[in-house]
Structures are given as structure tokens and as C-alpha cells.
Amino acid sequence: MQLSKEWLAQLPLTNITSVTPVSGGDINAAFAVQTAHHRYFLKVQPQRGAAFFSHEVAGLALLEPVVATPHVIANGTIDGDGYLLLSWLEAGHGSQRALGQAVARVHQQHASQFGLDHDFTLGKIPKLNHWQHSWATFYTQQRLDVLVKLAQDQGHWSAQRAAHYQRLRKHILAEDHMRTVQPSLLHGDLWSGNYLFTADGTPTLIDPDVFYGDREMDLAMTTIFGGFSDDFYAGYQQVYPIAPGFEERLPEYQLYYLLAHLNLFGETYGPAVDRILNRY
């Protein structure tokens, strides 16, 4: 994506000296914007308007009081394109133990119900966040069922998967742990690409997809693609110990993220989904 001088002139910045494309994932166009005195990180979503980034802005506002995050400079629409302007973070190296402690402090932020005060349905994976008193109801109806329906619509489902899923679903709804969960603030997409250490070593969370849920769901995501060491979990345990039985419950939460990848990337993730479903 090319940004014209006329487009850039509508940003709330002065004296822009350079704009350089940078890696920003597969969802947004991303740029480093240099002015005479500062550097900024700019995300652009072509022809999607400011609403596309409103969920991320809300998530950063919830995370910022308890963990380092990028600062939101501006969010708006330019010529139909949504944009989010953030502070630039110089990356460095830091402690996995400190990262685990930081995530634990996020999870110590609680709500009275599960969910969030708004849905996010502009992305490829819809997030239905309306409040629920029951975590089992929220997780099955507003997370797993949504992805199963999407997989059916995209031809990634089968009678065998459906049968195993229904058994898993009944297991989740009857599970004792589900009745003891306290709603925790979750990052929502806690893989290794969504944290960094700043130049001074501060653990920092980026690209949140927040809601209030079982903190084990965030931790499950950390186990799927790597990037979190034993020190991370030790640091987490120091601040907010995990309830017994986590290892047994882990596949129930890994399934959500694997179903998301099945829908996004196809049958490459089918065997991993089946390994979990076939346990039930």
C-alpha cells in the first residue's frame, strides 16, 4: 500500500520526514513514520474506517494501567482508510520471568462477568463478547461454537469432527473447573509475536484482543507456537499461581486457537484439531 503526500498530510503530525513500510502481520499495512523529532508506528486498514481499530484502542486502554503497551497517539479515518497511530517502541532484550510476572498482573484485573462491553466482528474471526455469568456458556457459545460454524461454512468440518466436538462440548459444560473461574482481563492473542522487550528490557504487550475470561485461555495460547520459556511460567506462578489440573484442561483451550487457524489457513491445522477432538 502506498500513502500519498495528501493522505499523510491529514495525519495529526507535522514535519514528516520519511515513511517506511515495516512488518505488521498479515492484517494491516504498517509503517514507520519519522518526523523531525519523533518516530511513530502507523497501522492502516484500507477502506475499513476508524471502527476497525476501536477494539484495539479499547484493549490498550485496559492494559496500559498494569503493563507496558504502545501509547495511542491517534485513531481515525483518512479517505476511507482506518488508521491507528502509536508510539514507536525500540526493541531490545529482557527477562522471560519478568514477562510472566507482567502477564500475571494483567490477569489479576477482574470483572464481575465474562466478556466485554462490545463485540468485534470486523476481523476474519468474529468475537462475540456480550456479558455472561457462566464461563462455560461464554466459552462454548461465544467462542467455540462460532468457530465451528465458520469451519462448517468453509468446508473444514465433518461428521466425525462434529461428533467428537459435541462430546467435548458436554464435557466443558459439566466440568467443575468452569464453575470456579474468576473473570480475568486477557490479552486474547498471546503468542510470541505479540510481546516484545523495549530497549531498557521492559516486557511490553502489543496487538491485544481483550476480553474477560479464564486466564488459562491466554496461557494455552503461549504453549502452541513457542516463544515462552520455563522462566516465563515460573515468573507467572510467583505472582498468580495456576489452579491444579491446568495440564489436563490445556487442550480444551488450545482447541480454540487451533480452530481459528483452521479457519484462517485451512487443513494444515486439521491434524492438530483432530488430535484434541479425538480425546473425547
Solvent accessible surface area in square Angstrom, and as a share of the most:
residue,aa,sasa,rsa
1,M,98,0.44
2,Q,174,0.77
3,L,25,0.12
4,S,56,0.36
5,K,175,0.74
6,E,123,0.55
7,W,12,0.04
8,L,22,0.11
9,A,81,0.63
10,Q,95,0.42
11,L,7,0.03
12,P,79,0.50
13,L,27,0.14
14,T,107,0.62
15,N,104,0.53
16,I,51,0.26
17,T,92,0.53
18,S,52,0.34
19,V,45,0.26
20,T,71,0.41
21,P,98,0.61
22,V,50,0.29
23,S,110,0.71
24,G,28,0.27
25,G,65,0.62
26,D,105,0.55
27,I,107,0.54
28,N,25,0.13
29,A,25,0.20
30,A,6,0.04
31,F,8,0.03
32,A,7,0.05
33,V,0,0.00
34,Q,51,0.23
35,T,10,0.06
36,A,59,0.46
37,H,152,0.68
38,H,109,0.49
39,R,103,0.38
40,Y,30,0.11
41,F,39,0.16
42,L,0,0.00
43,K,9,0.04
44,V,0,0.00
45,Q,15,0.07
46,P,63,0.40
47,Q,127,0.56
48,R,98,0.36
49,G,16,0.15
50,A,30,0.23
51,A,59,0.46
52,F,17,0.07
53,F,2,0.01
54,S,59,0.38
55,H,7,0.03
56,E,21,0.09
57,V,39,0.23
58,A,33,0.25
59,G,0,0.00
60,L,4,0.02
61,A,63,0.49
62,L,66,0.33
63,L,0,0.00
64,E,75,0.34
65,P,107,0.67
66,V,41,0.23
67,V,12,0.07
68,A,37,0.29
69,T,8,0.05
70,P,8,0.05
71,H,104,0.46
72,V,56,0.32
73,I,78,0.40
74,A,19,0.15
75,N,53,0.27
76,G,14,0.14
77,T,71,0.41
78,I,5,0.02
79,D,94,0.48
80,G,31,0.30
81,D,10,0.05
82,G,0,0.00
83,Y,16,0.06
84,L,0,0.00
85,L,0,0.00
86,L,5,0.03
87,S,24,0.15
88,W,65,0.23
89,L,45,0.23
90,E,104,0.46
91,A,77,0.59
92,G,26,0.25
93,H,173,0.77
94,G,38,0.36
95,S,53,0.34
96,Q,36,0.16
97,R,88,0.32
98,A,32,0.25
99,L,0,0.00
100,G,0,0.00
101,Q,46,0.21
102,A,2,0.01
103,V,2,0.01
104,A,0,0.00
105,R,103,0.38
106,V,1,0.01
107,H,0,0.00
108,Q,70,0.31
109,Q,63,0.28
110,H,71,0.31
111,A,28,0.22
112,S,103,0.66
113,Q,46,0.20
114,F,9,0.04
115,G,0,0.00
116,L,7,0.03
117,D,112,0.58
118,H,60,0.27
119,D,66,0.34
120,F,32,0.13
121,T,78,0.45
122,L,69,0.34
123,G,26,0.25
124,K,143,0.61
125,I,18,0.09
126,P,36,0.23
127,K,25,0.10
128,L,55,0.27
129,N,0,0.00
130,H,98,0.44
131,W,98,0.35
132,Q,39,0.17
133,H,151,0.68
134,S,48,0.31
135,W,2,0.01
136,A,9,0.07
137,T,34,0.20
138,F,0,0.00
139,Y,0,0.00
140,T,0,0.00
141,Q,91,0.40
142,Q,4,0.02
143,R,6,0.02
144,L,0,0.00
145,D,40,0.21
146,V,23,0.13
147,L,1,0.01
148,V,11,0.06
149,K,115,0.49
150,L,43,0.21
151,A,0,0.00
152,Q,91,0.41
153,D,93,0.48
154,Q,88,0.39
155,G,64,0.61
156,H,38,0.17
157,W,35,0.12
158,S,54,0.35
159,A,89,0.69
160,Q,118,0.52
161,R,23,0.09
162,A,31,0.24
163,A,45,0.35
164,H,29,0.13
165,Y,3,0.01
166,Q,90,0.40
167,R,122,0.44
168,L,0,0.00
169,R,46,0.17
170,K,142,0.60
171,H,78,0.35
172,I,0,0.00
173,L,72,0.36
174,A,69,0.53
175,E,28,0.13
176,D,104,0.54
177,H,27,0.12
178,M,6,0.03
179,R,160,0.58
180,T,104,0.60
181,V,22,0.13
182,Q,102,0.45
183,P,12,0.08
184,S,1,0.01
185,L,2,0.01
186,L,1,0.00
187,H,2,0.01
188,G,9,0.09
189,D,47,0.24
190,L,1,0.00
191,W,105,0.37
192,S,36,0.24
193,G,33,0.32
194,N,6,0.03
195,Y,30,0.11
196,L,41,0.20
197,F,22,0.09
198,T,22,0.13
199,A,76,0.59
200,D,121,0.63
201,G,19,0.18
202,T,51,0.30
203,P,18,0.11
204,T,1,0.01
205,L,1,0.01
206,I,33,0.17
207,D,52,0.27
208,P,8,0.05
209,D,24,0.13
210,V,1,0.00
211,F,6,0.03
212,Y,26,0.10
213,G,0,0.00
214,D,4,0.02
215,R,33,0.12
216,E,4,0.02
217,M,1,0.00
218,D,1,0.00
219,L,0,0.00
220,A,0,0.00
221,M,4,0.02
222,T,3,0.02
223,T,52,0.30
224,I,40,0.20
225,F,80,0.33
226,G,36,0.35
227,G,43,0.41
228,F,23,0.09
229,S,49,0.32
230,D,125,0.65
231,D,68,0.35
232,F,0,0.00
233,Y,56,0.21
234,A,38,0.29
235,G,0,0.00
236,Y,0,0.00
237,Q,78,0.35
238,Q,116,0.51
239,V,44,0.25
240,Y,39,0.15
241,P,85,0.53
242,I,31,0.16
243,A,45,0.35
244,P,127,0.80
245,G,31,0.30
246,F,23,0.10
247,E,120,0.54
248,E,116,0.52
249,R,20,0.07
250,L,20,0.10
251,P,14,0.09
252,E,2,0.01
253,Y,0,0.00
254,Q,33,0.15
255,L,0,0.00
256,Y,10,0.04
257,Y,10,0.04
258,L,16,0.08
259,L,0,0.00
260,A,11,0.08
261,H,32,0.14
262,L,0,0.00
263,N,12,0.06
264,L,67,0.33
265,F,108,0.45
266,G,11,0.10
267,E,87,0.39
268,T,111,0.64
269,Y,48,0.18
270,G,0,0.00
271,P,76,0.48
272,A,18,0.14
273,V,0,0.00
274,D,39,0.20
275,R,163,0.59
276,I,13,0.07
277,L,1,0.00
278,N,80,0.41
279,R,142,0.52
280,Y,47,0.18
